[in-house]
């Protein structure tokens, strides 16, 4: 281990790396439950199937980044990208679960080619800083909005589109059975915030567990809450593997290239543009999320080289790209490097040994799916809301005093939750940036790649939306 991971050179020990790896797992284990719950809303794939798919892709991605780049980072299905997959591509655009996996597979292949050929830098440079800065913020708002909706705190309203759910037990607009789950979500969010402020490792995971315990304790106060509860339980972890094999694994190949359902109501031209623009959105968000996480996490641990670059960055990006391709085959959304890796780095992790430990923890978690299935949706919603808080912190990096920076950034972050679509936010940010620069006489500042991507997004709006 010393020879492979160079522990002494990185001023660390096996004990420290093991502690860091476990800490990272604790900080990001919530993705197993959150991702499974989100995908199960599609109605064509079960919670169990996606739980296993998420765990397997996390194991493979985390092993790859540890072995290839020797960095203490972990990977799993990315928050934001999974929401884009489920709510935008499948529910919004009308593609099937398997069709969407095809786009993720395409994203992974393109990402691999961009990384090995060096074209990744050209695309990265094509996105103006104002849009890059706003993308994670917008995704954070979108995720928080999803969490509020999934919890039932935000409900539809015919007059205002959305509104706050009723807590009024006095006039009969609400009952204890409807209010109790809402209170669980509020409690879980506050618990996560308290634990995080006290620097407790794995605050999100503990918040989910705390919310789950409260949910079942308060369940005793609701008549009929536990009727049929025992009969609905499954304590056989192999059931999840069976669902994974029949519902998720390999669907990208057996059903993914069959777009007949979409073509029944759309033209072939519409499908081509949809595939190009959506795959591009997957790739851009994946790329910028990974780049941002690599720089942020390594900077936190003083791991950047003398030129301020991430060591073995191309290898880390390649691991990310291969993991995304693997994730598509397993049946889950884009796999990306998790910012929660910073928790392990703060614990002292400095090498890929930490990643190996995290991967082993995810492997063990595969056999705990019956326990994970007990997690109520309201507790998971709390995790979504808090992750939204973390991602929205980048709003402070937006230069609000400069209109040519602020307006594209604002449109990027605002359109995502309001239009319920991540790619639309990126599109509005890019297109507004081009027009502002064009009409202010700063055309030379527009990158050639920015023109191309903006035109593609414009075609998407006029031809497919």
C-alpha positions in Angstrom: 0.0 0.0 0.0 2.9 2.4 0.8 4.4 1.8 -2.7 1.1 2.1 -4.6 -0.6 4.9 -2.7 2.6 6.7 -1.5 1.3 7.3 2.0 4.4 8.7 3.5 4.9 11.1 0.6 1.3 12.4 1.3 2.0 12.6 5.0 -0.8 10.1 5.9 -1.2 6.7 7.5 -3.4 3.6 6.8 -5.4 4.4 10.0 -6.1 8.0 8.8 -7.1 6.9 5.3 -9.5 4.3 6.7 -11.2 6.9 9.0 -11.4 9.3 6.1 -12.9 6.7 3.8 -15.6 5.8 6.3 -16.3 9.5 6.9 -16.9 10.1 3.2 -19.2 7.2 3.0 -21.2 8.4 6.0 -21.5 11.8 4.3 -22.8 10.6 1.0 -24.6 7.3 1.9 -27.9 9.2 1.6 -27.6 9.0 -2.2 -28.5 5.3 -2.0 -32.0 6.1 -0.5 -32.5 9.4 -2.3 -31.7 8.2 -5.8 -33.8 5.0 -5.3 -36.7 7.0 -4.1 -36.5 9.4 -7.0 -36.3 6.8 -9.7 -39.1 4.8 -8.2 -41.5 7.7 -9.0 -41.2 6.7 -12.7 -43.3 3.6 -12.0 -41.2 1.3 -14.3 -38.3 0.5 -12.0 -38.4 -0.3 -8.3 -36.7 1.3 -5.3 -34.7 -1.9 -4.7 -33.5 -2.1 -8.3 -32.1 1.5 -8.3 -30.7 1.0 -4.8 -28.5 -1.8 -6.1 -27.7 0.1 -9.3 -26.6 3.2 -7.4 -24.4 1.1 -5.0 -22.7 -0.8 -7.8 -22.0 2.3 -9.8 -20.7 4.0 -6.7 -18.4 1.0 -6.0 -16.9 1.0 -9.5 -16.6 4.8 -9.8 -15.0 5.2 -6.4 -12.5 2.3 -7.0 -11.6 3.8 -10.4 -10.9 7.3 -9.1 -8.9 5.9 -6.2 -6.8 3.5 -8.3 -6.3 5.7 -11.4 -5.7 9.1 -9.8 -4.7 8.3 -6.2 -7.1 11.0 -4.9 -9.3 10.6 -1.8 -12.5 11.2 -3.8 -15.8 9.2 -4.1 -18.3 8.9 -6.9 -22.0 8.0 -7.2 -25.1 9.1 -9.1 -25.0 12.9 -9.0 -27.7 15.0 -7.3 -29.2 17.3 -9.8 -28.3 15.0 -12.7 -30.7 12.3 -11.3 -33.4 15.0 -11.0 -32.8 16.0 -14.6 -33.0 12.4 -15.7 -36.3 11.6 -13.8 -38.3 14.9 -13.9 -37.1 16.6 -17.1 -36.0 13.9 -19.5 -38.5 11.2 -18.6 -41.5 13.0 -17.1 -41.1 16.3 -19.0 -39.8 15.3 -22.4 -41.6 12.0 -22.6 -38.6 9.6 -23.1 -38.8 6.2 -21.4 -36.5 5.2 -18.6 -34.4 3.1 -21.0 -34.2 5.9 -23.6 -32.9 8.3 -20.9 -30.2 5.7 -20.0 -29.1 5.8 -23.6 -28.4 9.5 -23.3 -26.4 8.9 -20.1 -24.4 6.2 -22.0 -23.8 8.7 -24.8 -22.8 11.3 -22.2 -20.2 8.9 -20.7 -18.8 7.9 -24.1 -18.5 11.6 -25.2 -16.9 12.4 -21.8 -14.3 9.7 -22.4 -13.5 10.9 -25.9 -13.3 14.5 -24.7 -11.0 13.6 -21.9 -8.6 11.4 -23.9 -8.4 13.8 -26.8 -8.2 17.0 -24.8 -11.3 18.5 -26.3 -12.8 18.8 -22.8 -10.9 22.0 -22.3 -12.5 23.6 -25.4 -16.0 22.9 -24.2 -15.2 24.1 -20.7 -13.9 27.3 -22.2 -17.0 27.7 -24.3 -19.2 28.2 -21.2 -18.9 31.8 -19.9 -17.9 32.2 -16.2 -21.3 33.8 -15.3 -23.1 30.6 -16.4 -20.6 28.2 -14.9 -21.0 30.0 -11.6 -24.8 29.8 -11.6 -25.2 26.2 -12.7 -24.6 24.6 -9.3 -26.7 27.3 -7.6 -29.6 26.7 -10.0 -29.4 22.9 -9.5 -29.4 23.5 -5.8 -32.6 25.5 -6.0 -34.1 22.9 -8.2 -33.2 20.1 -5.9 -34.6 22.0 -2.8 -37.8 22.6 -4.7 -38.1 18.9 -5.5 -37.5 18.1 -1.8 -40.2 20.6 -0.7 -42.6 19.1 -3.2 -41.8 15.5 -2.4 -42.3 16.2 1.3 -45.7 17.7 0.6 -44.7 21.1 2.0 -45.2 22.8 -1.4 -48.4 21.8 -3.2 -50.1 22.9 -6.4 -52.5 25.9 -6.3 -54.8 26.8 -9.2 -54.4 30.6 -8.5 -50.7 30.8 -7.8 -49.3 27.6 -9.3 -47.8 26.6 -6.0 -48.5 27.2 -2.4 -47.6 26.1 1.2 -49.4 23.0 2.5 -51.9 23.6 5.2 -51.0 23.0 8.9 -54.3 24.2 10.2 -55.8 21.5 12.4 -58.5 23.7 13.8 -60.7 24.5 10.8 -60.4 21.0 9.2 -58.2 21.9 6.2 -55.6 19.6 7.6 -55.5 16.5 9.8 -52.8 15.1 12.1 -52.2 12.3 9.6 -51.3 14.9 6.9 -49.4 17.3 9.1 -47.3 14.8 10.9 -45.1 13.8 7.8 -44.6 17.6 7.1 -43.3 18.1 10.6 -40.9 15.2 10.2 -39.4 16.8 7.2 -39.0 20.2 9.0 -37.5 18.4 12.0 -35.0 16.4 9.8 -33.8 19.6 8.0 -33.2 21.3 11.3 -31.5 18.3 12.7 -29.1 18.1 9.7 -28.4 21.8 10.1 -27.6 21.5 13.8 -25.4 18.5 13.3 -23.6 20.1 10.4 -23.0 23.3 12.4 -21.5 21.2 15.1 -19.2 19.5 12.5 -20.7 16.1 13.0 -19.6 13.7 10.2 -22.4 12.3 8.1 -24.9 15.0 9.2 -27.1 14.3 6.3 -27.3 10.6 6.9 -27.9 11.1 10.6 -30.6 13.6 9.8 -32.3 11.0 7.5 -32.1 8.4 10.3 -33.4 10.8 12.9 -36.3 11.8 10.7 -37.1 8.2 10.1 -37.2 7.3 13.8 -39.5 10.3 14.5 -41.8 9.3 11.6 -42.3 5.8 13.0 -42.6 6.9 16.6 -45.3 9.4 15.7 -47.0 6.8 13.5 -48.3 5.3 16.8 -50.5 8.4 17.2 -52.3 7.8 13.9 -55.0 5.1 13.8 -54.4 2.5 11.2 -50.8 3.7 10.4 -49.3 0.3 10.9 -52.1 -1.8 9.3 -50.4 -4.3 7.0 -47.0 -2.9 7.8 -45.3 -6.2 8.8 -46.8 -8.0 5.7 -45.3 -5.4 3.4 -41.7 -5.8 4.7 -39.1 -7.9 2.9 -36.0 -8.9 4.8 -34.3 -10.7 2.0 -31.6 -8.6 0.4 -31.5 -10.9 -2.6 -34.9 -9.6 -3.6 -33.2 -6.2 -4.5 -30.6 -8.0 -6.6 -33.4 -9.8 -8.4 -35.2 -6.5 -9.2 -31.9 -5.0 -10.3 -31.3 -7.8 -12.8 -34.8 -7.8 -14.3 -35.6 -4.1 -14.2 -32.4 -2.0 -14.5 -29.3 -3.9 -15.6 -28.7 -3.8 -19.3 -32.0 -2.0 -20.1 -30.0 0.6 -22.0 -29.1 -2.0 -24.6 -32.3 -4.1 -24.7 -34.8 -1.2 -24.7 -32.8 2.0 -24.7 -32.5 2.5 -28.5 -36.2 1.9 -29.1 -37.6 5.5 -29.4 -40.9 4.4 -31.0 -43.0 5.7 -28.1 -41.5 9.2 -28.5 -41.7 9.1 -32.3 -45.4 8.3 -32.1 -46.1 11.9 -31.2 -43.0 13.7 -32.6 -40.9 13.9 -35.7 -37.5 12.3 -36.3 -35.9 15.8 -36.6 -37.3 16.6 -33.1 -35.8 13.4 -31.7 -32.4 14.1 -33.2 -32.3 17.6 -31.7 -33.6 16.3 -28.4 -30.9 13.7 -28.2 -28.1 16.2 -29.1 -29.2 18.9 -26.7 -30.1 16.6 -23.8 -26.9 14.6 -24.1 -25.0 17.9 -24.2 -26.8 19.1 -21.1 -25.9 15.8 -19.3 -22.3 16.1 -20.4 -21.9 19.8 -19.5 -23.5 19.5 -16.0 -21.4 16.4 -15.3 -18.3 18.0 -16.5 -18.6 21.3 -14.6 -19.8 19.5 -11.5 -16.8 17.2 -11.6 -14.3 20.0 -12.3 -15.7 22.1 -9.6 -15.6 19.3 -7.1 -12.1 18.3 -8.0 -10.7 21.8 -7.5 -12.8 22.6 -4.4 -12.1 19.3 -2.6 -8.3 19.3 -3.4 -8.0 22.9 -2.6 -9.5 22.3 0.8 -6.9 19.7 1.5 -4.0 21.7 0.2 -3.5 19.1 -2.5 -3.2 21.3 -5.5 0.2 21.2 -7.3 2.6 24.2 -7.4 0.7 25.5 -10.5 -2.6 25.4 -8.7 -3.8 22.4 -10.6 -5.5 19.2 -9.4 -2.9 16.3 -9.5 -3.7 13.6 -12.0 -6.8 15.6 -13.1 -7.2 13.9 -16.5 -7.1 10.5 -14.8 -9.8 11.6 -12.3 -11.9 12.9 -15.2 -11.4 9.6 -17.1 -12.5 7.6 -14.0 -15.6 9.9 -13.8 -16.4 9.3 -17.5 -16.0 5.5 -17.3 -18.2 5.4 -14.2 -20.9 7.3 -16.0 -20.9 4.7 -18.8 -21.0 1.9 -16.2 -23.8 3.6 -14.4 -25.9 3.7 -17.6 -25.4 0.0 -18.0 -26.4 -0.6 -14.4 -29.5 1.5 -14.9 -28.9 4.7 -13.1 -28.2 8.3 -14.0 -24.8 10.1 -14.5 -22.1 9.1 -12.0 -20.0 12.1 -10.8 -17.5 13.0 -8.1 -19.2 13.9 -4.9 -18.5 17.2 -3.1 -19.1 15.2 0.2 -15.6 13.8 -0.5 -14.5 17.0 1.3 -15.7 15.4 4.6 -13.1 12.6 4.2 -10.4 15.1 3.2 -11.1 17.1 6.3 -10.7 13.9 8.3 -7.2 13.6 6.8 -7.7 11.6 3.7 -5.0 12.3 1.1 -4.7 9.2 -1.2 -6.7 6.8 -3.1 -6.7 4.3 -0.2 -9.4 6.5 1.3 -11.5 5.9 -1.8 -11.0 2.1 -1.7 -12.4 2.1 1.9 -15.4 4.2 0.8 -16.0 1.7 -2.1 -15.9 -1.2 0.3 -18.5 0.5 2.5 -20.8 1.0 -0.5 -20.3 -2.7 -1.4 -21.4 -3.7 2.1 -24.4 -1.4 1.9 -25.7 -3.3 -1.1 -26.8 -6.1 1.3 -28.6 -3.7 3.6 -31.4 -2.7 1.2 -34.2 -4.0 3.4 -33.2 -1.6 6.1 -32.8 1.3 3.6 -36.3 0.6 2.2 -37.8 1.5 5.6 -36.6 5.1 5.2 -39.8 7.3 4.6 -39.9 9.7 1.7 -40.3 12.7 4.1 -36.9 12.0 5.7 -35.3 11.7 2.2 -36.9 15.0 1.2 -35.1 16.7 4.0 -31.8 15.5 2.5 -32.8 17.0 -0.8 -33.6 20.3 0.8 -30.3 20.5 2.6 -28.2 19.4 -0.4 -30.0 22.3 -2.2 -28.7 24.6 0.6 -25.1 23.4 0.1 -25.3 23.9 -3.7 -26.8 27.3 -3.5 -23.9 28.7 -1.5 -22.2 29.5 -4.8 -24.5 32.5 -5.3 -22.0 34.6 -3.4 -19.6 34.2 -6.3 -21.9 36.0 -8.7 -21.0 39.6 -9.5 -24.4 41.2 -9.1 -23.1 44.7 -9.8 -22.2 43.9 -13.5 -25.4 43.3 -15.6 -23.6 41.4 -18.3 -22.6 38.9 -15.6 -25.6 39.0 -13.3 -28.4 38.7 -15.8 -27.2 35.4 -17.6 -26.3 34.0 -14.1 -29.7 34.9 -12.7 -31.6 33.5 -15.7 -29.5 30.3 -15.4 -30.3 29.7 -11.7 -33.9 31.0 -11.8 -35.2 29.2 -14.9 -34.0 25.8 -13.6 -36.5 25.5 -10.7 -39.2 27.7 -12.2 -39.2 25.8 -15.5 -38.5 22.5 -13.8 -35.7 21.9 -16.2 -31.9 22.1 -15.7 -31.0 22.3 -19.4 -33.4 25.2 -19.9 -31.6 27.2 -17.3 -28.3 26.6 -19.0 -29.8 27.5 -22.3 -31.3 30.8 -21.1 -28.0 31.7 -19.5 -26.0 31.1 -22.7 -28.4 32.7 -25.1 -28.8 35.8 -22.9 -25.1 36.1 -22.6 -24.6 36.0 -26.4 -27.2 38.7 -27.0 -26.0 41.0 -24.2 -22.4 40.8 -25.5 -23.7 41.2 -29.1 -25.7 44.4 -28.3 -23.0 46.0 -26.1 -20.4 45.7 -28.8 -18.4 43.0 -27.1 -18.9 40.3 -29.8 -15.2 39.4 -29.7 -15.7 38.1 -26.1 -18.0 35.4 -27.3 -16.2 32.1 -27.7 -16.9 30.2 -31.0 -18.0 27.2 -29.0 -20.5 29.4 -27.1 -22.1 30.3 -30.4 -22.4 26.7 -31.4 -23.9 25.5 -28.1 -26.3 28.5 -27.9 -27.6 27.8 -31.5 -28.2 24.2 -30.5 -30.2 25.2 -27.5 -32.2 27.8 -29.6 -33.0 25.0 -32.0 -34.2 22.9 -29.1 -36.6 25.6 -28.0 -38.0 26.3 -31.5 -38.1 22.8 -32.8 -38.8 20.5 -29.8 -40.5 22.5 -27.0 
